[in-house]
Amino acid sequence: MDSSLVQLSPAILVTVPVIMGLTQLIKNSNFVGARYVPILCVALSVLAAFVVTDASWQQTLIQGLSVGLMSIGAFAGTRSTVQG
């Protein structure tokens, strides 16, 4: 695999807290059920990756998936730390 496919650009890393905030707002509005929030988070991250980066579509897709999974993990880790 080409190593340039797995490199994350700084612009895409900035979207992690933005995606976390958007998914939290959507979850609190009861627009989407809580069980679908991780899927929504990954979908928003892939969309944001295509908006923010100008890399090839393969690299952008991998970056979007990575950021989505980071957002889900950061949210779950924070939630479990706060709840105890």
Beta strands, then each sheet from edge to edge (+ up, - down):
end
